[in-house]
């Protein structure tokens, strides 16, 4: 049995692909506040932007409001970080037969899980696709459907077989840190309401992203933390690509992950709708790590301060030039 907690974009997409694969029974946990809306939907629908693929429509899985793990082999947690504490508080002790699979960005969720449930089997899942929530049990995926799983469990790795969702096994936390590095640009997009393409092609935004990435890579290096990027190249090569590669960085993003010109990170929607963001689990993780080393990460710190100041305010987006100036980044950085 697989139990997916969270019916946002990631939870909806994973539930749809797992239902299509039909490798094991599936339940979807929904909150009281969402129950009426979800009960009124007959199917899960995932729209595909990439390659003109038809929408994936599958029967709605069994809904539950109980976190009973007695028959659950895989507990997949698909909530945003601000909601993680309430989920952990509601969970019973993790049985020996159950593996917890957090899908949250960054390493903070993994750390909290180990602290709360020491000894529990945990297999982090790194979400490589870009998903957008449209309506209850209706999401859009704008990139290639792919996940990385920190496990060699053959049953887990085969849970999506035949569905179109690519699954790759990884070791350790290097890939989680690698995705965190790439995702540091999400806050730049959120502050300026920019797309992924804007982030790596607009001169002002690209200069900000390079400095944020470069600063973080230096801190991780000083902390002796291994990093494996979600693209097949070393960190230093990617840094050079960002700085001197011209349109090559965007071409690589499109060819590797299927990013489309209008794709944007979910943090953009979080800011525009006045919701809490995950900036502290991304850029804030770098700031905290720098402090532990007795150092500073000023560009990431200013970006955290900027996004946190926007919380609940639904502010007017900054222009790329305004953002670059606020972060103290030179255009020829």
Secondary structure, 3 states (H helix, E strand, C coil): CEEEECCCHHHHHHHHHHHHHCCCCEEEECCHHHHHHHHCCCEEEEEECHHHCCCEEEECCEEECCCCCCCCCEEEECCCHHHHHHHHHHCCCCCCCCEEEECCCCCHHHHHHHHHCCCCEECCEEECCCEEEEECCEEEECCCCEEEECCCCHHHHCCCCCCCCEEEECCCCHHHHHHHHHHCCHHHHHHHCCCHHHHHHCHHHHHHHHHHHHHHHHHHHHCCCCCCCCCCCCHHHHHHHHHHCCCHHHHHHHHHHCCCCCCCCHHHHHHHCCCCCCHHHHHHHHHHHHHHCCCCCHHHHHHHHHHHHCCCCCCCCCCHHHHHHHHCCCCCC
